[in-house]
Each structure stands twice: as C-alpha cells, then as structure tokens.
Amino acid sequence: MIKQEWDELAKRDRDEYLKQYRKFMYNEGNYWKCEECPENIGAYSSFEYLLPCGQYNCWVACHCSSLERS
C-alpha cells in the first residue's frame, strides 16, 4: 500500500489498519520500503540521510529493535 491507501484504510476500518500496520512494521523484510510505509509523509530535507518519513532511522528497524544490528 502507499500512504494514501493507508490513510483511507485508517478512516474506513481502524482495527484492520492497526492489524496491517503491525504486520508491516514488525516484518524485517520491510526495511527501507519507504514507498509502502504508513509513516511516509513525503518529508523533504536537504540533509542527505533524512528518510521520506522525516526520521533518520527506518521505522521498521525501530519496531524490530534492530538498530544496533543495522
């Protein structure tokens, strides 16, 4: 899903949104899949390490507690 689809799902069915959100965030296979991430807000910065979500670390890595491994 892309951000707009995540937002639509959240409005339509909050429980399903949370289920899919957790499924995405706790899957290490989703590292760096920014285009599919529900946290992608399309942030832009001239700082080269800033992700589209506005963060410096991948949300999936944070959820999977693997920052020290990456």
C-alpha positions as CSV (number, residue, x, y, z in Angstrom):
1,M,0.0,0.0,0.0
2,I,1.0,3.6,-0.4
3,K,0.4,6.4,2.1
4,Q,-2.9,7.4,0.7
5,E,-4.2,3.8,0.9
6,W,-3.0,3.5,4.5
7,D,-4.9,6.7,5.3
8,E,-8.1,5.5,3.6
9,L,-7.9,2.2,5.5
10,A,-7.4,4.1,8.8
11,K,-10.6,6.1,8.1
12,R,-12.6,3.1,6.9
13,D,-11.6,0.4,9.4
14,R,-9.3,1.4,12.3
15,D,-8.9,-2.2,13.6
16,E,-7.9,-3.5,10.2
17,Y,-5.5,-0.6,9.8
18,L,-3.8,-1.3,13.2
19,K,-3.6,-5.0,12.3
20,Q,-1.9,-4.2,8.9
21,Y,0.3,-1.5,10.5
22,R,1.7,-4.0,13.0
23,K,2.1,-6.6,10.3
24,F,4.1,-4.2,8.2
25,M,6.2,-2.6,11.0
26,Y,7.2,-5.9,12.6
27,N,8.4,-7.5,9.4
28,E,12.1,-7.1,8.9
29,G,11.6,-7.7,5.2
30,N,10.1,-4.3,5.0
31,Y,13.3,-2.4,5.9
32,W,13.7,0.7,3.7
33,K,10.4,0.1,1.8
34,C,9.6,3.8,2.2
35,E,7.1,4.0,-0.6
36,E,5.0,1.3,1.1
37,C,5.4,2.6,4.7
38,P,2.4,4.0,6.5
39,E,4.7,6.6,8.1
40,N,5.9,8.0,4.8
41,I,4.7,11.7,4.9
42,G,6.8,12.7,1.9
43,A,9.1,14.8,4.0
44,Y,11.9,16.6,2.2
45,S,15.2,17.9,3.6
46,S,18.5,18.8,2.1
47,F,20.0,16.6,4.8
48,E,21.0,13.5,2.8
49,Y,20.1,10.9,5.5
50,L,16.6,12.1,6.2
51,L,14.0,9.5,5.1
52,P,10.6,10.3,3.5
53,C,9.0,9.9,6.9
54,G,11.2,12.7,8.3
55,Q,13.2,10.3,10.5
56,Y,16.9,9.3,10.4
57,N,16.2,5.7,11.2
58,C,13.8,3.3,9.4
59,W,10.5,2.9,11.4
60,V,10.6,-0.9,10.7
61,A,14.1,-1.1,12.2
62,C,12.9,0.7,15.3
63,H,9.9,-1.6,15.7
64,C,12.0,-4.7,15.2
65,S,14.6,-3.3,17.7
66,S,17.4,-3.9,15.2
67,L,19.1,-0.5,15.1
68,E,22.1,-1.9,16.8
69,R,22.4,-4.6,14.2
70,S,22.0,-2.4,11.1
